[in-house]
Amino acid sequence: MRQGNKYLTLATLLAMAGGMGSTAALADKSTDEIAKYRQMIADGNPSELSAAQGEELWKTKRGPKNASLEQCDLGLGAGIVKGASAQLPRFFKDTGKVQDLETRLMTCMETLQGIDPKTVVNEKWLKGERDTMASLVAYIVTESNGEKINIDMKPAEMKKMYELGKMAFYYRSGPMDFACSTCHADTNKRIRLQDLPDLRSQKGAAAGWGSWPAYRVSSGQFWTMQHRLNDCYRQQRTAEPIYGSDVTIALSVYMASTANGGTVLTPGLKR
């Protein structure tokens, strides 16, 4: 081995190895400090503000029909919020579609309040109705904190979405030839001191799916799952999916069903 015009000696290699060990130790220490920070603010999760705003929005009459969302059926019956997000995505007979929390809320906003879904889909992140959506999501997922993830995979439509989600998980695209599996199909991986769960396993999927949506400390924002998935595609340097599109719901079905039996820990706290 050469370094410029000099050969690397055994002593140099050992010194480099020692340095790499020190770097790894430093990274482990930094990860521990991040975990301590999360624990410190867990009792005062900033998402609580978004959840409080969401609860108020849930009860507020809005839109052309001047109605609230209190009769919205999230899968457990009209107006039932407790435990609902722990069982989403799911197949809804009234729409004939598999829906995640956000697309189901768009259905309720349209049917109950007369708010056109396009006002959500075409908006920028955390602006206008997207900001409203984030607050509603924060409220609803908080009401499932501590519940068991329980995704009903019996409907044929759910099975189809699972297979589509699995394909999307491994599909490589963009200039970097990345896929979801590039980061989330192995154990003991991390990026920028953020642990990357292996979403193929029940344990990894429960840790990943079960802790989103979450408050991102680095951006000072509450992120929904649609927002999280969109950003994953952005980081892959590939085309970002349309908000509420089938591919985002399919990926959610793949992760959520794999996580079945895990515990919901939302809203989570992320770097």
URKAJO-V83749 format. One record per backbone hydrogen bond with DSSP energy under -1.0 kcal/mol. CO is the residue of the C=O (numbers start at 1). NH is the residue of the N-H. If there is no record, write none. Layout:
co->[CO,CO]
nh->[NH,NH]
//
This chain:
co->[1,3,6,9,10,11,12,13,14,15,16,17,18,19,20,21,22,23,24,25,26,27,28,29,30,31,32,33,34,35,36,37,41,42,45,46,47,48,49,50,51,52,53,54,55,58,62,63,67,69,72,77,81,84,85,86,90,92,92,97,99,100,101,102,103,104,105,106,107,108,109,113,116,117,117,118,124,127,128,129,130,131,132,133,134,135,136,137,138,139,141,142,143,144,147,149,155,156,157,158,159,160,161,162,163,164,165,166,169,173,174,178,179,180,180,184,189,191,194,197,198,201,202,203,204,205,209,210,213,214,215,216,216,221,223,224,225,226,227,228,229,230,231,232,233,234,242,245,246,247,248,249,250,251,252,253,254,255,257,259,262,264,268,270]
nh->[8,6,3,13,14,15,16,17,18,19,20,21,22,23,24,25,26,27,28,29,30,31,32,33,34,35,36,37,38,39,40,41,44,45,48,49,51,52,53,54,55,56,57,58,59,69,67,66,62,72,79,80,84,87,88,150,99,96,97,92,90,104,105,106,107,108,109,110,111,112,115,65,119,120,121,122,127,130,132,133,134,135,136,137,138,139,140,141,142,143,144,145,83,147,264,261,159,160,161,162,163,164,165,166,167,168,169,170,181,178,177,173,182,183,184,199,196,194,191,199,201,205,206,207,208,209,212,265,268,223,270,220,221,216,214,228,229,230,231,232,233,234,235,236,238,237,245,249,250,251,252,253,254,255,256,257,258,259,260,262,149,146,215,217]
//
